[in-house]
Amino acid sequence: MDYIILALVGLVVGAIAKFLVPGKQGGGIIVTALLGVVGSLAGTLGGQQLGIVSKAAGTHWIASIVGAVVVVFVYSLITKRSDAS
């Protein structure tokens, strides 16, 4: 059950990140979910290490979306370069 929730949260966060990043990122629903999960983990863990993320303050979701935006942006740069080759 936890994996299903993880995939759904990743999908939502990834979709928000793809909406916020300009340009065409490509990838389907599975890629969106994976990018969302990776970005969510990176943003949350990075924010916890910096001491700016806590579940009580609701910053967990903001950090997840910020992390996913960074991951989607990097993904779009990587896929754009491979398309040009």
All heavy atoms as an XYZ file, in Angstrom:
595
protein
N       0.816     -1.192      0.000
C       0.000      0.000      0.000
C       0.867      1.266      0.000
O       0.517      2.247     -0.623
C      -0.923     -0.044      1.216
C      -1.909      1.067      1.246
S      -3.084      0.866     -0.094
C      -4.309      2.010      0.386
N       1.990      1.219      0.723
C       2.863      2.387      0.778
C       3.455      2.716     -0.584
O       3.662      3.888     -0.903
C       3.996      2.173      1.782
C       3.500      2.155      3.216
O       2.433      2.733      3.476
O       4.180      1.557      4.071
N       3.722      1.701     -1.404
C       4.282      1.940     -2.734
C       3.268      2.606     -3.654
O       3.633      3.409     -4.509
C       4.792      0.637     -3.351
C       5.972      0.066     -2.619
C       5.896     -1.156     -1.988
C       7.161      0.777     -2.552
C       6.991     -1.683     -1.309
C       8.263      0.264     -1.880
C       8.167     -0.958     -1.260
O       9.248     -1.470     -0.594
N       2.003      2.268     -3.485
C       0.957      2.895     -4.284
C       0.838      4.371     -3.924
O       0.741      5.232     -4.804
C      -0.387      2.161     -4.090
C      -0.285      0.737     -4.636
C      -1.524      2.921     -4.764
C      -1.469     -0.134     -4.321
N       0.882      4.671     -2.643
C       0.826      6.062     -2.202
C       2.057      6.816     -2.683
O       1.954      7.957     -3.154
C       0.675      6.135     -0.668
C      -0.689      5.581     -0.257
C       0.855      7.568     -0.174
C      -0.877      5.410      1.220
N       3.221      6.196     -2.613
C       4.450      6.808     -3.101
C       4.340      7.130     -4.590
O       4.710      8.218     -5.034
C       5.642      5.883     -2.853
C       6.999      6.361     -3.361
C       7.481      7.536     -2.543
C       7.994      5.227     -3.316
N       3.800      6.204     -5.372
C       3.648      6.422     -6.811
C       2.642      7.534     -7.094
O       2.868      8.372     -7.978
C       3.213      5.134     -7.490
N       1.552      7.579     -6.351
C       0.549      8.626     -6.564
C       1.069     10.004     -6.177
O       0.847     10.985     -6.895
C      -0.729      8.300     -5.792
C      -1.536      7.120     -6.311
C      -2.710      6.821     -5.389
C      -2.021      7.388     -7.723
N       1.777     10.088     -5.065
C       2.370     11.368     -4.663
C       3.420     11.789     -5.687
O       3.485     12.960     -6.079
C       2.971     11.272     -3.242
C       3.817     12.487     -2.916
C       1.868     11.122     -2.215
N       4.221     10.845     -6.145
C       5.213     11.144     -7.178
C       4.569     11.634     -8.452
O       5.071     12.564     -9.100
N       3.456     11.044     -8.834
C       2.750     11.461    -10.035
C       2.214     12.880     -9.896
O       2.356     13.699    -10.805
C       1.616     10.491    -10.347
C       0.809     10.784    -11.605
C       1.695     10.733    -12.835
C      -0.331      9.790    -11.724
N       1.630     13.183     -8.758
C       1.085     14.525     -8.533
C       2.204     15.565     -8.508
O       2.126     16.607     -9.180
C       0.266     14.569     -7.216
C      -0.096     15.990     -6.838
C      -0.985     13.724     -7.352
N       3.255     15.289     -7.756
C       4.377     16.226     -7.658
C       5.068     16.371     -9.015
O       5.418     17.479     -9.429
C       5.362     15.774     -6.558
C       6.635     16.582     -6.593
C       4.706     15.884     -5.195
N       5.246     15.275     -9.736
C       5.862     15.324    -11.057
C       5.021     16.103    -12.051
O       5.549     16.864    -12.870
N       3.712     15.943    -11.987
C       2.827     16.685    -12.889
C       2.871     18.181    -12.591
O       2.899     19.003    -13.514
C       1.400     16.158    -12.766
N       2.898     18.539    -11.323
C       3.012     19.955    -10.955
C       4.339     20.513    -11.440
O       4.400     21.622    -11.985
C       2.847     20.134     -9.435
C       1.414     19.817     -9.009
C       3.222     21.551     -9.005
C       1.204     19.732     -7.515
N       5.407     19.755    -11.268
C       6.727     20.208    -11.701
C       6.785     20.365    -13.216
O       7.341     21.350    -13.720
C       7.795     19.234    -11.234
N       6.209     19.418    -13.956
C       6.202     19.537    -15.415
C       5.377     20.741    -15.867
O       5.684     21.350    -16.877
C       5.662     18.262    -16.061
C       6.693     17.173    -16.175
C       6.177     16.058    -17.049
C       7.300     15.143    -17.447
N       6.861     14.126    -18.397
N       4.345     21.072    -15.130
C       3.541     22.241    -15.453
C       4.328     23.531    -15.215
O       4.202     24.486    -15.977
C       2.265     22.237    -14.608
C       1.392     23.445    -14.814
C       0.633     23.567    -15.971
C       1.331     24.443    -13.868
C      -0.167     24.679    -16.165
C       0.542     25.554    -14.056
C      -0.222     25.672    -15.211
N       5.145     23.544    -14.172
C       5.887     24.749    -13.808
C       7.138     24.975    -14.656
O       7.565     26.111    -14.836
C       6.283     24.698    -12.333
C       5.133     24.784    -11.327
C       5.657     24.602     -9.911
C       4.396     26.094    -11.462
N       7.738     23.910    -15.173
C       8.954     24.040    -15.977
C       8.539     24.359    -17.415
O       7.765     23.612    -18.013
C       9.796     22.751    -15.935
C      10.977     22.827    -16.884
C      10.276     22.495    -14.520
N       9.053     25.457    -17.984
C       8.663     25.803    -19.346
C       9.278     24.851    -20.373
O      10.314     24.239    -20.130
C       9.220     27.223    -19.528
C      10.313     27.333    -18.535
C       9.952     26.437    -17.393
N       8.615     24.732    -21.511
C       9.117     23.872    -22.572
C       8.488     22.498    -22.525
O       7.683     22.181    -21.659
N       8.901     21.682    -23.484
C       8.379     20.320    -23.575
C       9.381     19.357    -22.957
O      10.538     19.325    -23.347
C       8.145     19.965    -25.042
C       7.521     18.621    -25.239
C       7.258     18.340    -26.694
C       6.656     16.950    -26.823
N       6.517     16.559    -28.215
N       8.933     18.585    -21.966
C       9.826     17.656    -21.291
C       9.757     16.256    -21.866
O      10.699     15.496    -21.761
C       9.514     17.582    -19.784
C       9.823     18.835    -19.028
C       8.714     19.861    -19.136
O       7.566     19.500    -19.294
N       9.051     21.121    -19.047
N       8.655     15.885    -22.448
C       8.497     14.536    -22.955
C       8.285     13.534    -21.830
O       8.186     13.895    -20.665
N       8.211     12.287    -22.187
C       7.993     11.248    -21.186
C       6.513     11.075    -20.906
O       5.716     11.982    -21.073
N       6.169      9.901    -20.474
C       4.774      9.597    -20.190
C       4.469      9.650    -18.706
O       5.171     10.286    -17.914
N       3.436      8.948    -18.340
C       2.955      8.969    -16.964
C       3.953      8.295    -16.012
O       4.145      8.748    -14.887
C       1.549      8.336    -16.876
C       0.905      8.622    -15.532
C       1.602      6.854    -17.156
C      -0.565      8.300    -15.493
N       4.623      7.257    -16.462
C       5.587      6.562    -15.606
C       6.817      7.430    -15.379
O       7.316      7.537    -14.252
C       5.960      5.191    -16.210
C       4.727      4.279    -16.195
C       7.114      4.549    -15.459
C       4.910      2.964    -16.877
N       7.297      8.083    -16.432
C       8.450      8.982    -16.290
C       8.093     10.142    -15.374
O       8.894     10.545    -14.522
C       8.923      9.488    -17.675
C       9.971     10.567    -17.533
C       9.449      8.341    -18.497
N       6.887     10.676    -15.516
C       6.442     11.765    -14.655
C       6.427     11.339    -13.193
O       6.889     12.067    -12.316
C       5.044     12.251    -15.075
O       5.091     12.674    -16.434
C       4.565     13.387    -14.209
N       5.904     10.147    -12.924
C       5.859      9.637    -11.557
C       7.266      9.413    -11.002
O       7.549      9.764     -9.854
C       5.048      8.352    -11.485
N       8.152      8.845    -11.822
C       9.525      8.606    -11.358
C      10.262      9.919    -11.083
O      10.964     10.039    -10.074
C      10.292      7.777    -12.381
C       9.879      6.316    -12.507
C      10.614      5.640    -13.662
C      10.132      5.581    -11.209
N      10.103     10.894    -11.964
C      10.729     12.197    -11.735
C      10.170     12.858    -10.483
O      10.897     13.493     -9.716
C      10.531     13.111    -12.946
C      11.260     12.712    -14.224
C      10.837     13.616    -15.374
C      12.757     12.747    -14.029
N       8.876     12.697    -10.258
C       8.254     13.257     -9.057
C       8.759     12.603     -7.780
O       9.034     13.278     -6.792
N       8.911     11.288     -7.803
C       9.417     10.569     -6.626
C      10.855     10.975     -6.330
O      11.210     11.293     -5.193
C       9.302      9.037     -6.816
C      10.084      8.290     -5.753
C       7.853      8.609     -6.788
N      11.701     10.990     -7.371
C      13.109     11.361     -7.178
C      13.226     12.803     -6.690
O      13.970     13.097     -5.758
C      13.902     11.147     -8.494
C      15.285     11.754     -8.405
C      13.993      9.677     -8.817
N      12.475     13.700     -7.318
C      12.511     15.101     -6.909
C      11.979     15.314     -5.510
O      12.516     16.121     -4.734
N      10.933     14.597     -5.166
C      10.362     14.707     -3.829
C      11.346     14.247     -2.767
O      11.526     14.911     -1.738
C       9.083     13.879     -3.754
O       8.499     13.957     -2.489
N      11.996     13.120     -3.023
C      12.992     12.627     -2.070
C      14.176     13.584     -1.953
O      14.634     13.886     -0.847
C      13.470     11.241     -2.482
C      12.462     10.112     -2.325
C      13.005      8.824     -2.928
C      12.104      9.908     -0.871
N      14.653     14.068     -3.099
C      15.798     14.980     -3.087
C      15.461     16.296     -2.379
O      16.243     16.784     -1.559
C      16.259     15.259     -4.514
N      14.316     16.849     -2.685
C      13.925     18.111     -2.066
C      13.685     17.988     -0.571
O      14.114     18.838      0.213
N      13.030     16.926     -0.171
C      12.732     16.736      1.241
C      13.988     16.443      2.045
O      14.221     17.046      3.099
C      11.709     15.603      1.429
O      10.532     15.937      0.691
C      11.358     15.412      2.883
N      14.811     15.518      1.554
C      16.038     15.187      2.291
C      16.998     16.371      2.322
O      17.633     16.632      3.352
C      16.710     13.964      1.671
C      15.939     12.648      1.807
C      16.644     11.529      1.065
C      15.736     12.291      3.259
N      17.115     17.087      1.203
C      17.972     18.269      1.178
C      17.473     19.350      2.123
O      18.259     19.978      2.836
N      16.177     19.548      2.162
C      15.601     20.535      3.066
C      15.759     20.152      4.533
O      15.981     21.005      5.393
N      15.667     18.865      4.817
C      15.872     18.412      6.193
C      17.320     18.603      6.618
O      17.600     18.968      7.761
C      15.455     16.953      6.344
C      13.970     16.756      6.324
C      13.569     15.290      6.343
O      14.398     14.402      6.127
N      12.296     15.030      6.578
N      18.257     18.364      5.694
C      19.672     18.562      6.017
C      19.981     20.031      6.277
O      20.828     20.350      7.105
C      20.561     18.034      4.883
C      20.546     16.542      4.732
C      21.077     15.832      5.966
O      22.081     16.238      6.535
N      20.388     14.795      6.402
N      19.290     20.914      5.562
C      19.479     22.353      5.772
C      18.683     22.873      6.963
O      18.863     24.010      7.375
C      19.079     23.128      4.508
C      19.948     22.890      3.282
C      19.334     23.573      2.066
C      21.361     23.400      3.530
N      17.784     22.063      7.469
C      16.993     22.454      8.629
C      15.813     23.351      8.304
O      15.297     24.047      9.170
N      15.356     23.345      7.055
C      14.244     24.218      6.678
C      12.958     23.447      6.393
O      11.940     24.055      6.097
C      14.609     25.080      5.444
C      15.048     24.209      4.274
C      15.691     26.075      5.784
C      15.305     24.963      2.992
N      12.988     22.129      6.503
C      11.806     21.316      6.222
C      11.389     20.572      7.474
O      12.201     19.919      8.128
C      12.092     20.302      5.088
C      10.945     19.330      4.922
C      12.347     21.027      3.800
N      10.112     20.699      7.809
C       9.531     19.901      8.878
C       8.100     19.567      8.483
O       7.427     20.355      7.827
C       9.554     20.651     10.207
O       8.703     21.775     10.157
N       7.641     18.397      8.846
C       6.284     17.982      8.476
C       5.231     18.852      9.152
O       4.167     19.071      8.613
C       6.075     16.517      8.836
C       6.825     15.579      7.936
C       6.492     14.145      8.258
C       7.269     13.213      7.351
N       6.996     11.816      7.648
N       5.523     19.350     10.345
C       4.546     20.141     11.079
C       4.257     21.471     10.390
O       3.143     21.961     10.414
C       5.040     20.391     12.499
N       5.250     22.042      9.742
C       5.070     23.359      9.132
C       4.478     23.279      7.726
O       4.172     24.306      7.141
C       6.409     24.091      9.089
N       4.335     22.104      7.169
C       3.799     21.952      5.829
C       4.807     22.241      4.734
O       4.455     22.335      3.567
N       6.058     22.384      5.113
C       7.095     22.677      4.127
C       7.513     21.433      3.341
O       8.218     21.553      2.357
C       8.335     23.279      4.809
O       8.777     22.389      5.841
C       8.017     24.628      5.408
N       7.059     20.287      3.780
C       7.383     19.033      3.106
C       6.898     19.054      1.660
O       7.623     18.677      0.748
C       6.756     17.872      3.880
C       7.038     16.532      3.312
N       6.195     15.933      2.413
C       8.065     15.687      3.488
C       6.692     14.765      2.075
N       7.822     14.588      2.714
N       5.686     19.497      1.425
C       5.133     19.549      0.071
C       5.853     20.574     -0.795
O       6.114     20.337     -1.970
C       3.638     19.860      0.106
C       2.832     18.652      0.433
C       2.323     18.309      1.653
C       2.473     17.600     -0.445
N       1.671     17.110      1.580
C       1.738     16.656      0.289
C       2.688     17.365     -1.793
C       1.229     15.497     -0.267
C       2.163     16.208     -2.358
C       1.453     15.295     -1.592
N       6.172     21.707     -0.227
C       6.881     22.746     -0.977
C       8.260     22.237     -1.381
O       8.680     22.404     -2.530
C       6.981     24.042     -0.151
C       5.588     24.602      0.092
C       7.861     25.063     -0.848
C       5.525     25.718      1.092
N       8.960     21.600     -0.455
C      10.282     21.050     -0.767
C      10.182     19.956     -1.817
O      11.043     19.848     -2.695
C      10.935     20.511      0.498
N       9.132     19.156     -1.769
C       8.933     18.102     -2.764
C       8.757     18.690     -4.154
O       9.347     18.217     -5.124
C       7.708     17.261     -2.410
O       7.907     16.557     -1.221
N       7.956     19.731     -4.255
C       7.707     20.352     -5.555
C       8.959     21.055     -6.064
O       9.304     20.946     -7.251
C       6.504     21.303     -5.470
C       5.236     20.481     -5.219
C       6.372     22.131     -6.742
C       4.016     21.297     -4.903
N       9.678     21.754     -5.194
C      10.910     22.427     -5.609
C      11.940     21.403     -6.088
O      12.584     21.590     -7.124
C      11.477     23.299     -4.470
C      12.876     23.792     -4.790
C      10.552     24.473     -4.190
N      12.084     20.315     -5.355
C      13.012     19.259     -5.770
C      12.614     18.644     -7.099
O      13.461     18.383     -7.959
N      11.317     18.436     -7.299
C      10.843     17.860     -8.558
C      11.037     18.827     -9.720
O      11.354     18.401    -10.835
C       9.376     17.459     -8.435
N      10.865     20.128     -9.476
C      11.102     21.113    -10.531
C      12.558     21.062    -10.971
O      12.860     21.086    -12.175
C      10.702     22.531    -10.065
C      11.259     23.597    -10.981
C       9.195     22.656     -9.976
N      13.465     20.950    -10.020
C      14.890     20.861    -10.364
C      15.171     19.589    -11.160
O      15.864     19.619    -12.183
C      15.767     20.927     -9.084
C      17.212     20.609     -9.398
C      15.631     22.274     -8.421
N      14.619     18.472    -10.731
C      14.843     17.201    -11.425
C      14.241     17.239    -12.830
O      14.872     16.788    -13.789
C      14.267     16.024    -10.600
C      14.262     14.741    -11.399
C      15.075     15.842     -9.323
N      13.041     17.789    -12.977
C      12.417     17.883    -14.302
C      13.217     18.813    -15.208
O      13.394     18.537    -16.400
C      10.947     18.343    -14.180
C      10.372     18.736    -15.533
C      10.107     17.244    -13.554
N      13.734     19.907    -14.658
C      14.543     20.831    -15.450
C      15.810     20.138    -15.955
O      16.160     20.243    -17.122
C      14.897     22.071    -14.625
C      15.739     23.058    -15.371
C      15.192     23.830    -16.368
C      17.078     23.203    -15.075
C      15.962     24.745    -17.074
C      17.869     24.106    -15.764
C      17.302     24.876    -16.770
N      16.481     19.415    -15.077
C      17.690     18.683    -15.486
C      17.329     17.610    -16.506
O      18.037     17.421    -17.501
C      18.402     18.082    -14.250
C      19.515     17.124    -14.669
C      18.939     19.181    -13.362
N      16.229     16.924    -16.298
C      15.770     15.901    -17.241
C      15.499     16.511    -18.617
O      15.864     15.934    -19.641
C      14.506     15.218    -16.711
C      13.874     14.239    -17.669
C      14.423     12.982    -17.863
C      12.725     14.581    -18.380
C      13.845     12.077    -18.739
C      12.148     13.692    -19.258
C      12.707     12.443    -19.430
O      12.137     11.557    -20.304
N      14.878     17.685    -18.638
C      14.595     18.329    -19.922
C      15.886     18.749    -20.621
O      15.976     18.691    -21.851
C      13.661     19.524    -19.746
O      14.298     20.568    -19.051
N      16.897     19.174    -19.868
C      18.184     19.512    -20.476
C      18.862     18.282    -21.064
O      19.428     18.336    -22.157
C      19.105     20.164    -19.449
C      18.749     21.569    -18.981
C      19.720     22.025    -17.904
C      18.738     22.538    -20.139
N      18.807     17.176    -20.350
C      19.435     15.941    -20.819
C      18.733     15.408    -22.064
O      19.387     15.026    -23.034
C      19.452     14.882    -19.694
C      20.399     15.310    -18.584
C      19.841     13.516    -20.243
C      20.296     14.470    -17.344
N      17.409     15.389    -22.051
C      16.694     14.852    -23.203
C      16.767     15.784    -24.398
O      16.735     15.335    -25.542
C      15.219     14.570    -22.861
O      14.603     15.758    -22.376
C      15.110     13.456    -21.839
N      16.888     17.085    -24.166
C      17.016     18.038    -25.267
C      18.353     17.835    -25.985
O      18.430     17.884    -27.195
C      16.922     19.467    -24.740
C      16.708     20.500    -25.820
C      16.568     21.880    -25.233
C      15.292     21.946    -24.414
N      15.015     23.275    -23.868
N      19.400     17.590    -25.219
C      20.729     17.350    -25.816
C      20.756     16.053    -26.603
O      21.358     15.974    -27.648
C      21.799     17.317    -24.737
C      22.125     18.675    -24.204
C      23.310     18.614    -23.301
N      23.580     19.928    -22.750
C      24.382     20.161    -21.751
N      24.995     19.155    -21.158
N      24.581     21.375    -21.313
N      20.092     15.017    -26.095
C      20.108     13.738    -26.802
C      19.259     13.796    -28.064
O      19.531     13.090    -29.016
C      19.637     12.611    -25.879
O      18.271     12.774    -25.566
N      18.227     14.643    -28.106
C      17.416     14.802    -29.307
C      18.177     15.545    -30.395
O      17.974     15.293    -31.584
C      16.122     15.566    -28.995
C      15.153     14.726    -28.191
O      15.315     13.501    -28.191
O      14.228     15.305    -27.596
N      19.064     16.470    -30.018
C      19.803     17.267    -30.985
C      20.889     16.448    -31.679
O      21.340     16.788    -32.759
C      20.426     18.468    -30.302
N      21.336     15.373    -31.041
C      22.437     14.567    -31.618
C      21.982     13.737    -32.785
O      20.948     13.288    -32.938
C      23.011     13.629    -30.569
O      23.484     14.366    -29.485
